Amino acid sequence: MSRFVDTMVATAQAGGTQRGMVTGEPSEPVRRTWRDVHERARHLAGGLAGDGFEPGGAVAVLAAAPELIAPTVQGVWLAGGSVTMLHQPTPRTDLAHWAADTLQVLRMIGSDLVLLGEPFGQLAPVLEENGIQYRTIETLLDAEPIAEPVPTAEDALALLQLTSGSTAEPKAVRITHGNLYSNISAMARRSELDPASDVMVSWLPTFHDMGMVGFLTVPMTFGVELVKVTPVEFLSSPLLWPDLISRYGGTITAAPNFAYAVVGRRLARVDDGDAYDLSKLRIALNGAEPIDEAAVAAFTDAGGRFGMPAECVFPAYGLAEATLAVSFAPLSTGLTVDVVEAGPLEAENRAVAVPEGDVRRGTEQVRGFAVLGRPLDGIEAQIAGDDEVLGEREVGEIRLRGEAITPGYLTVDGPVETQDAEGWFATGDIGYLVDGQIVICGRSKDVIILGGRNVYPTDVERAASEVDGVRAGNAVAVRIDAGTRRERFAVVLESKAAGDEAEESRIVKEVTARVRDAVDARPYAVVVLPTGSLPKTPSGKVQRGATAEQYRDRMDAGA
């Protein structure tokens, strides 16, 4: 067996009777030990084998209930297969288009089988109409168990992680058993994970790498107590998150920055100082999108009323192509912001530090970026410019190399390698190194170039979000005529005041002024949309690329 499967099985057989997984909150909580999950996984693996599943095959999974997903993905691994979590349709999804996209994904990964579980059982007729073979997870869990796990090599595929965004042109990151074991082991060491005392609490979706790898595979492999709910449950009731941390004594959690902003605002409005107990929380990982210092401060201030230590904030950098995590900030230090001069950053690609106490701090003359820590064990990072490796505080593209880095993608046109001759993977992220720690400025495809200056969309978005009436975390900077001499940018935002002509006019004027002061450039347009208009991932994160497409469509239509 691979080291990954061997460890997971050993955990279930040895200590799996003590620690486990709680699902079904807040209505019908159920706890199963990791040994229980493993036994259910053995039945599912036996069902796959009985149906003629061949080791090395790819299995697509469509389910949202964590109590079904855990034994399903483990069962596929015990049977020697790889897992692909399909994009999940929402009530607004065109099911005909979704089915066509799903067929394309299945052809790409070389699979003819979907494992179907709740709450998507009602999609069975849609699958049948489109000739998509499926088995229900519940049926497979009733099969005879597999006798022994199928031996699996380290370079065998474990996950085919679909990239975010539209499935119209799907792409899957190939994650091997060796990639997975290297990354989850490095995360466990760097976070000082203690299966005997840690309790992980998560609402992150399992079809994204942070939810699947960080908050399902890690606890399942090492035997850590896990409380798992769905994104829908969090988004419908954000205070469920601190409630679960309180009731279960959560020590580790994670989310994108927007979620901390949402919960910080909600906690600040709670009058009862004894409503929650967040004193045991030692890691609140903040990753997957740019970290906003103001949002973090609001979260720690509000959480402090309930005993939460401010130093639990845990900035991190990760991407699916590195399995999950690239770097973690040092434990128990909280958020560290590197403040640099705006001029050299934008015009010369140099991050010149601004000392503490400098009068320029807090003005438009500086920019601040979260320090994301050193690369994990087994991962190297370098900053590259035009055909050269850059030095300390020189800004360029982040490249990665190591045991956790994917060997490549699967695309509709076949496999695509991602590493150069020396094993380096170009991330597309722009950043620099400070004392060996990674700092990210933005994505190369999103950077706005104005008169030879690099304007980072996060600076625009933070400035816009400071205006009263703009929904926090719901402002997006959009490039216009990118790559041409006419390149400009617009700001697209959500507001509850949308439709109120006077309020919209005020917001547009104030956003324009605030952005101009922040980045010394005036937006071409400011578009105010009603709440719920911006395209987002199922976990609630705004999609910048899809927002840009939406803006272009509006302009083409003369809106």
PyMOL commands that set and color helices and strands:
alter all, ss='L'
color gray80, all
select helices_A, chain A and resi 3-14+34-50+66-78+95-109+121-129+137-140+177-190+209-222+231-236+240-248+257-268+293-304+310-312+320-322+342-348+457-465+501-519+544-556
alter helices_A, ss='H'
color red, helices_A
select strands_A, chain A and resi 20-23+30-33+58-62+82-85+114-116+134-136+157-162+171-176+199-202+225-228+252-255+283-286+313-318+325-328+337-341+366-370+374-375+379-384+396-402+408-411+414-417+425-434+437-443+448-450+453-455+475-480+488-494+525-529
alter strands_A, ss='S'
color yellow, strands_A
deselect
rebuild
show_as cartoon
